[in-house]
Amino acid sequence: MTDLLSRRAVVAGMGVLGLGLLAGCNPARGLEFKYGKNMSNEILGRSFSLKDPQGNVRTLSSFYGTMPMIFFGFTQCPAVCPTALARAAQIKKLMGRDAGFLQVVFITLDPERDTPEVLDAYVKAFDPSFTALTGTPEEIDQVAREFKVYYEKVPAGDTYTISHTSTSYVYDSRGTLRLSLGHSLNAKECTEDLLTLMEIC
């Protein structure tokens, strides 16, 4: 076999626990991930409303039926953002036939410089299926607070950069937050947890 991970391989050995969880995905019944953090008891990002580069209003419900993975950043980010998006593209490759279920969503923290055209070109350079969201500075600030995402403009010569939270947030197909993936995790580790989430929820 290649490096492609299968759902069967991920859940092999879960036994009775896995069979029980398949019945309902109740976080109180022991949803666990090997690498990321179980976020099932957290309520974040339920009511955000932003626009995609085509001007369409997107909310969490816009992504029902998929597994959205949401990441905050900005297109002039020197390292963290391109690394996270490149990892997300690799994750989709590792997911094989399940790749279409993962919807990567990039929310800009720099709406003043990240125009819709710039955002669209940026995310699609990593994968054509990726989407970006933007809004007014006030709307972005509200959404960041709703996700408990830290960000701050940092002067850099005659311009600025942005220091920000580097976590990716993953929801199940019904819009319930389930998993957070730290920036230090590699694509294979993230894929294993994502396929576990797909199998259980």
PyMOL commands that set and color helices and strands:
alter all, ss='L'
color gray80, all
select helices_A, chain A and resi 7-11+15-22+27-29+60-63+80-101+116-124+137-146+187-200
alter helices_A, ss='H'
color red, helices_A
select strands_A, chain A and resi 37-38+49-51+57-59+67-73+102-108+131-133+151-156+159-164+168-171+177-181
alter strands_A, ss='S'
color yellow, strands_A
deselect
rebuild
show_as cartoon
